[in-house]
Amino acid sequence: MMILISTPTSPFGRKVKMAARIFGLMDRIKVEKGDPWTEGDILRQTNPLGKMPALVLPNGKAVYDSGVILDYFDTLLDEPKLFPKARRLDVQVMHALAGGMMDAGVLIAYERLRRPTEFCYEPWIDHQLSKLQRGLASLVREAPDPRVADAGSISLACALGYFDWRKQIDWRKEYPALVDWLEHFRATYPAFDETKAEH
Ligand SMILES: N[C@@H](CCC(=O)N[C@@H](CS)C(=O)NCC(=O)O)C(=O)O
């Protein structure tokens, strides 16, 4: 059995869970709750960076970050599906874009929620927001196929799901083409709804 350390609300953890469900690996994984904010927590013991998700293999090896975990999942499949050989570079770039947007969203959340209000620095938040705006605009021009699950499309679905929760950007109003994109993805892959956190 592999152990996946994460929380239901982590968009990066959701990406790994969604990939495991879609590609039939979930019955080999036990999920354990991790907490990045607590000294001595299993997450910090597993990943020195204290970031979720982290995967512990049956031989005890710790695997992180989420992209490396997806790459590892590919080695368990008959052929790579998360980073398919023929489209590897395109998928890697899409995965990096969606992951970078999640990073920006998470940084905005930490700035607002983890720092005392008097230290909350709006220009920094705007700097991160501009990444979301440019990223979403570029996705309107060139989004991956929502009916093909790979590391790129799964990450993009998780990023949009995260913005729905944190509401850092009104992406549904500003980028309606992506609403259609997510609806197609959702309809094709029930794992999207199955991994949605209760907020
Ligand atoms: N690049 C990492 C990012 C993971 C990440 O930022 N996770 C957040 C939760 S969504 C976290 O653990 N943050 C705690 C921290 O930064 O200390 C990955 O893809 O796994």
The ligand as an SDF file (V2000), in Angstrom:
LIG
                    3D

 20 19  0  0  0  0  0  0  0  0999 V2000
    5.0990   22.2800   -5.8710 N   0  0  0  0  0  0  0  0  0  0  0  0
    4.3600   21.6200   -4.8120 C   0  0  0  0  0  0  0  0  0  0  0  0
    3.3980   22.6150   -4.1710 C   0  0  0  0  0  0  0  0  0  0  0  0
    2.6410   22.0090   -3.0060 C   0  0  0  0  0  0  0  0  0  0  0  0
    2.0360   23.0840   -2.0960 C   0  0  0  0  0  0  0  0  0  0  0  0
    2.3440   24.2810   -2.1940 O   0  0  0  0  0  0  0  0  0  0  0  0
    1.1770   22.6180   -1.1760 N   0  0  0  0  0  0  0  0  0  0  0  0
    0.6230   23.5250   -0.1800 C   0  0  0  0  0  0  0  0  0  0  0  0
   -0.8140   23.1340    0.1800 C   0  0  0  0  0  0  0  0  0  0  0  0
   -1.8990   23.3480   -1.1700 S   0  0  0  0  0  0  0  0  0  0  0  0
    1.4200   23.3780    1.0950 C   0  0  0  0  0  0  0  0  0  0  0  0
    1.6810   22.2860    1.5250 O   0  0  0  0  0  0  0  0  0  0  0  0
    1.8080   24.5160    1.7120 N   0  0  0  0  0  0  0  0  0  0  0  0
    2.4840   24.5660    2.9470 C   0  0  0  0  0  0  0  0  0  0  0  0
    3.7380   25.3720    2.8840 C   0  0  0  0  0  0  0  0  0  0  0  0
    4.0300   25.9620    1.8250 O   0  0  0  0  0  0  0  0  0  0  0  0
    4.4470   25.4080    3.8840 O   0  0  0  0  0  0  0  0  0  0  0  0
    3.6150   20.3990   -5.3880 C   0  0  0  0  0  0  0  0  0  0  0  0
    3.2980   20.4270   -6.5910 O   0  0  0  0  0  0  0  0  0  0  0  0
    3.3990   19.4090   -4.6770 O   0  0  0  0  0  0  0  0  0  0  0  0
  1  2  1  0
  2  3  1  0
  2 18  1  0
  3  4  1  0
  4  5  1  0
  5  6  2  0
  5  7  1  0
  7  8  1  0
  8  9  1  0
  8 11  1  0
  9 10  1  0
 11 12  2  0
 11 13  1  0
 13 14  1  0
 14 15  1  0
 15 16  2  0
 15 17  1  0
 18 19  2  0
 18 20  1  0
M  END
$$$$
